[in-house]
């Protein structure tokens, strides 16, 4: 829903006089970086079973990646202003980048959660810990 809202708003802004410039390739780079941070957030998620339900939470690494997402967005905005990239400071792009980040994280979490019991999607064994089920290295 957020991605759709971002695209619609972005199209609205483009029809309002914002034009594509060479410096707007920053947008493509930003979307790639936020997709990467979202994917990494999905892998930095811990799972646990509570009351017959699978629960998940973000680790400290995931919180760091949220901060990195914000830094990427601010740096792109500042660099776009310096280079004259009109599109990079569009409101629709903020929604689109947030949506792509969340979509990438959700896809990884869903894929990992649907792995056979006791095994992570990446092949790592899941072990019980006081915090719940955590992915560990090795077989």
N, C-alpha and C positions, 0 to 999 in steps of 0.2 A: 504494500500500500504506500509506503514511504517512497519507494522507487518510482511508482507511478505518479505520485504527487510531484516529485522532483522533476520528472520528465515533462509533465504538463506545464509546470511553472517555468521550466527552462524554455520550452517552446514559446510560451507567452512572452518571456523576456526577449527572446530572439526576434519575435515578430514586432517588438517595440523599438527596434533600432539597434540592438546590439549585434555586431557583425563579427564573423570569425576572422581572427588575425593569426599570423604565424606564431606569435607568443602564446596563443590559446592552446598549443600542444601541451602546455602545462597541465591542462585538464586531463588529458589522456594519462600523463604520468601520475597525477594525483589519484585517479581512479584505480590505476594499477597498484599503487602503494597502499591504498585503503583496502583493496581486495586482499592484498598480502597480509596486512595486519589483522583483518577479519579471519582469514584462514589460520593464522598463528594463534589467535584467540580461541578458535575452535579446538586446536590441539592443546592449549594450555588450560583446558577445562577438566575438572575432576568430576567423577561420577560416584554416586553412592546409592544404595538401595535402602529405602526407609518405608516401612508399612506396605511393602509390596510394590512401591512406586520407585521408578528410577529418577533420581534427582541429580542435578549438576550445578556446579558453581565455578566461578572464575577464580584462578589462583592469583598470587602476587604478580606473576609474570603477565597474566592477562590484564591486570590493573595498569602495569607499566605500558602495555600495548595500547590501552585506551588513551593514556597520556601521549604516546607516540602518534596516535591518530589525530589528536587535537593539535599537536605540534606540526604535523604534516599539513593540516588544513590552514593553520595560521601562516606557516611559511609560504604555502602556495598563494595565499591571499596577498602577502607582502611582496613576493616576487612578481606576481601578476601586476600589481600596482606599479612597480618599478619598470616593468617591461611593456606596460600598456595593454595587457591582455584583458579585454572587456569581459569575456565569458567567465573567467576564473573567479570573479567576485559576484557572480549571479547567485541569488537566493536558491534557485532551483538546484544548483550544483551542490550546495550544502546538503540539501535533502537527498540528492542522488548519491553523494559520497557516503553519507551515513547509512543509507539503505543498502548500498553495495557492501559496505563493511559488515553490517548485520547479516545479510544474506550469505556471505562467505562463511561467517562463523556458524550460522545455523546449519548450513549444508554439511560442514565438517562434524558438528556435534550430532546431527541426526545419523550420519553415516557411522560414526563411532558407536552411538547408542544402539544401532541395529545389528551390531556385530554379535556373533554367538556368545552366550553367557561365559564369563570368565576370560574373554579375549577382546582386546581393543581392535578397532578397525585396522590400525597400523601393524597388528600382529603382536603387540605387547601384551603380556599377561596382566590381568587385573588382580590386585591383592587387597585384602581387607586391611584397613588402618583405622586408628581412632577417628579420623576425619571422614571415613567412608572408603569407597573403592577408589583406588588410584592406579594409574597406568605406571608400570615399571618396565625397565629395560630388560632385555634377555628373554629366553624362552623357558 
